[in-house]
Amino acid sequence: MKPQTIHPEGWAPALGYANGMLMPDGTLHIGGQIGWDKDKKFAEGGFIPQMEQALANIAEIVRAAGGDVTDVGRLTWFVKDKDEYLAHQREVGKAYQRVFGKHFPAMSMIIINDLVEDEAVLEIEATAYIDRSAAPGTSD
């Protein structure tokens, strides 16, 4: 069995990268997601809308692989503005729970200087475990 590229239906093409790679052992590696939607249009309003969109993108990739947000075991956040994050922690928590509910995987946050997409204010990558016997297109 080879790794399977995961690309949610209806999303604009991923050029030069994969949104997700489902490995034969069930590990799902989710590439860094930024605050744009399936058409690569950024959420308006700054940090909180972009953060919620990035998390929603992760959730959609996990679901496209046959899992759910509770299968996510790790999130790594890359944030351009530490002060903006700290100033909005209550809103961060509310937006996070709208997507992930009360599921809190292992998390790291790294403060960075910049991202490839100029409009992006953060990027979040994830690792999940998907039961391959339940994943679409993986039965023997």
PLY file of the C-alpha trace (Angstrom):
ply
format ascii 1.0
element vertex 140
property float x
property float y
property float z
element edge 139
property int vertex1
property int vertex2
end_header
0.00 0.00 0.00
1.34 3.44 -0.95
0.65 6.86 0.58
-2.59 8.42 -0.62
-2.85 12.10 -1.52
-5.80 13.74 0.25
-7.42 16.66 -1.54
-10.96 17.65 -0.50
-13.49 17.66 -3.31
-14.11 21.08 -4.83
-10.86 22.65 -3.61
-8.66 24.62 -5.98
-5.63 22.58 -7.07
-2.68 22.34 -4.71
0.26 23.36 -6.87
3.60 21.87 -5.86
2.38 20.39 -2.57
-0.27 18.08 -1.10
-2.84 19.24 1.43
-2.69 15.84 3.07
-0.82 12.55 2.75
-2.39 9.44 4.28
0.32 6.92 5.02
-0.20 3.13 4.95
-0.08 2.98 8.77
-2.98 5.48 9.04
-0.89 8.54 9.87
-2.29 11.60 8.10
0.20 14.42 7.55
-1.61 17.69 6.87
0.42 20.41 5.19
0.35 23.90 6.63
-3.08 25.46 6.20
-3.57 29.19 5.99
-6.66 31.36 6.28
-7.99 30.93 2.77
-10.96 28.91 1.58
-11.28 26.19 -1.06
-10.99 28.85 -3.78
-7.85 30.36 -2.22
-9.69 33.50 -1.06
-8.62 34.80 2.34
-11.08 35.17 5.21
-11.61 38.87 5.87
-11.07 40.42 9.27
-7.56 39.43 10.31
-6.24 36.89 12.77
-9.40 35.25 14.16
-11.19 34.66 10.83
-7.98 33.37 9.25
-7.28 31.10 12.22
-10.80 29.66 12.12
-10.54 29.11 8.36
-7.16 27.35 8.70
-8.63 25.05 11.37
-11.71 24.42 9.21
-9.40 23.48 6.33
-7.63 20.96 8.57
-10.99 19.52 9.63
-12.07 19.17 6.00
-8.84 17.40 5.03
-9.22 14.97 7.96
-12.82 14.26 6.92
-11.76 13.76 3.30
-9.38 11.07 4.58
-12.20 9.33 6.43
-11.63 10.72 9.91
-12.82 13.53 12.14
-11.20 16.29 14.20
-10.93 13.95 17.19
-8.39 11.96 15.15
-5.98 14.92 15.15
-3.12 14.28 17.56
-0.91 17.31 16.91
-1.20 20.91 15.71
1.76 23.17 15.01
0.93 26.86 14.73
3.17 29.35 12.91
2.09 32.86 13.92
3.45 36.14 12.54
2.31 38.42 15.38
2.61 37.15 18.97
0.99 40.30 20.39
-2.08 39.92 18.18
-2.49 36.31 19.29
-2.12 37.21 22.97
-4.53 40.15 22.68
-7.26 37.88 21.30
-6.91 34.69 23.35
-10.57 34.60 24.40
-11.68 34.92 20.75
-9.04 32.34 19.77
-10.58 29.87 22.21
-14.11 30.46 20.94
-13.11 30.16 17.28
-11.05 27.04 18.03
-13.99 25.36 19.76
-16.34 26.18 16.86
-14.19 23.88 14.72
-12.54 21.39 17.12
-15.03 21.44 20.00
-13.44 20.26 23.25
-10.74 18.21 21.47
-7.30 19.56 22.39
-4.41 17.68 20.73
-0.75 18.28 21.48
0.10 21.77 20.24
3.13 23.92 19.59
3.23 27.58 18.60
6.15 29.13 16.80
6.45 32.88 16.23
7.80 33.56 12.73
8.79 36.56 10.63
6.81 35.83 7.49
4.86 33.36 5.36
4.96 32.71 1.62
1.48 34.17 1.08
1.73 37.87 1.99
-1.87 38.11 3.24
-1.53 35.10 5.56
-1.11 35.91 9.27
-0.70 32.31 10.45
-0.27 28.77 9.21
-1.26 25.58 11.03
-0.10 22.06 10.22
-1.44 18.87 11.74
-0.94 15.16 12.19
-3.84 12.78 12.62
-4.36 9.03 12.80
-7.02 7.58 10.52
-8.23 4.01 10.93
-7.36 2.69 7.46
-10.06 0.04 7.65
-12.64 2.88 7.77
-10.96 5.30 5.32
-12.60 5.71 1.89
-11.00 3.75 -0.91
-8.70 1.77 1.40
-10.54 -1.50 1.88
-8.84 -4.66 0.56
0 1
1 2
2 3
3 4
4 5
5 6
6 7
7 8
8 9
9 10
10 11
11 12
12 13
13 14
14 15
15 16
16 17
17 18
18 19
19 20
20 21
21 22
22 23
23 24
24 25
25 26
26 27
27 28
28 29
29 30
30 31
31 32
32 33
33 34
34 35
35 36
36 37
37 38
38 39
39 40
40 41
41 42
42 43
43 44
44 45
45 46
46 47
47 48
48 49
49 50
50 51
51 52
52 53
53 54
54 55
55 56
56 57
57 58
58 59
59 60
60 61
61 62
62 63
63 64
64 65
65 66
66 67
67 68
68 69
69 70
70 71
71 72
72 73
73 74
74 75
75 76
76 77
77 78
78 79
79 80
80 81
81 82
82 83
83 84
84 85
85 86
86 87
87 88
88 89
89 90
90 91
91 92
92 93
93 94
94 95
95 96
96 97
97 98
98 99
99 100
100 101
101 102
102 103
103 104
104 105
105 106
106 107
107 108
108 109
109 110
110 111
111 112
112 113
113 114
114 115
115 116
116 117
117 118
118 119
119 120
120 121
121 122
122 123
123 124
124 125
125 126
126 127
127 128
128 129
129 130
130 131
131 132
132 133
133 134
134 135
135 136
136 137
137 138
138 139
